[in-house]
Amino acid sequence: MATKHSADRNSKWNEGGIGDQRGRTAVVTGANSGLGIATVDALARAGAHVVLAVRDPERGEAAARTVNGSVEVRRLDLADLASVREFAASWRGELDLLINNAGVMNIPEAGTKDGFEMQFGTNHLGHFALTNLLLPHLTDRVVTVSSGAHKMPGTPRIHFENLNLTGEYSPVAAYSQSKLANLLFTLELQSRLAAAGSSVRALAAHPGWAATGLQGRDASVLRRTLMAVGNRFIAQDSKAGALPTLYAATQDLPGASYVGPDGLGEMRGAPTLVGRSAAASDPVSAVRLWAASEELTGVTFPRLESEQSRSRTPQTVSV
């Protein structure tokens, strides 16, 4: 259940503000380590039943054993649309909260099983398809994890003419594009939900600089070294890095809100509402990206039934 966020900017929100989550069900993607397992742990300890949606169920089960609460593990490979469809098709009943947390960062050039550039395909397209396929079940909100990288120097943009960055691939440019896509997706998703008369909200969050395993897969040895130093002396831990996501997931915030740390450069600190780049606020680009994503994935925004119909009729997902 969402709780009202405090208007007192001097109060520092923490895990204690999550509130009672008993009776609620959440899905967290990329949940076997880092921000994902920290998010799972906090929600489960607050009483929610949490599904760890992970590419490697064995690692997921190991992670689940560290959590004190009601959890289960289900396989989901966001780099394979068949896996996304299988996950969604198997869902039964209502789903209160979907947290699109999984991601890859600054990796060497690679492709998904469907032929998309790996960072754009995993971070954006996989979550785009998953969200739309699960929307008929959702009752509360979708939280998508973005990054301050969406406004890195160099003016990140969506390369509509070459979304896979074929022939011009850069690990950093690809990551920034995918994180910008997360915010444009949230913007257009909220617009569509509102137009459909749905009470479901779409929000986004970013963790600041959180020390996780994500940085260790960087394509550049120099960046890996610098990030290792930063992880030790600048970054906050994954538990603190998960707070913006948890804030977005549990507090009574407007749709399309963006949450991040309140510290210098939004690198660390308590969660608060933060700004985004002009490119991430452009509704024209958001609509264009949505159309391209539907074409690439073959998944469209579903017809959503009214809240009264939802309460009377069992939901199924058509794939």
C-alpha positions, 0 to 999 in steps of 0.5 A: 500500500502506498504511503504519503511522502513527507513534505518535510525536506529535512527528514531523511527517508529510509527503509523504515518508511516503506510501510506495511506491505502485507498482502501485496505481490511484487516482481523485481527483475535482476533480483539475484544481486546488487540493487535487486536483492536489496529491493527484494529483501526490503519489500519481503521484510515489510510483508510483501510476497516478492518474485525474483525474476532472474536469468539464472534460477540457480543464482536466484535461489541462492539469493532468495535463501538470504531473504527473510520473508515470502519469496519465490524465483522465476526464470526471466531472460530480458535479452530473449523475448520468448522468455519474456512472453513465457514469464508473462503468460505464466502469471496468474492473479493480480500483481501490485508492483513491477520493478524493472531493475535489471540492466547491463552497463557499458559492456562490449558490443553484443546482441540479444537473442532477437538481434538487438543491441544488448544494452538497449535490448535488455535495459529497455526493450525487454522491460517494455515487453514485460510491462505491457504483457503484465499490465492487465494484472497490475493494480498499483505501479511500475517502477523502472530503474534509470540512471544519471547516465541519461544526461551524461556529457555528450548529449545522450539521445535516442538514435532513432535512425540506428537504435542498434548503433551498428557501425558506431557502437560505444559502450557508454553511448549505448548505456546512456541511450538505454537509460534515456529510453527508460525515462521516455518509456515511463513518460509515455506509459504514464500518459497511456495509463492516464488516458485509459483511466487506469489507476496504475502509475508509472514511475522511475528511479535511479540509485546514484552511485551504488557499489554493485557488480554492474561496474565490474563488467565495463568494456574499458579496463580504465573505467573498471579501475576508476569505478573500483576506486569510486566504489570504495571511496565515493559510492553508497552500498546497494542497500542505500542505492535501493532506497530511491526505488523503494521510495518510488515503489511505496510512497504516494507520488504522482505518475511519471515521478523520478526519484534519486538521491538528494546528495551532491550530484545525486550520487548518494543520499536519501531519496527525493524527487529529482529532475531529468534532462530535456531529452528525457522530458520530450513527449514527442520522442517518447511517443516515437520511441514507444512506436519503435518499441512496439514494432521491434518487440511485437508487443503493444499497449493492452486494452485495460478493463475498468477497476470494477471489471478487474475485480469481477473477471480473472485476468489472462495475458494474450501473447 
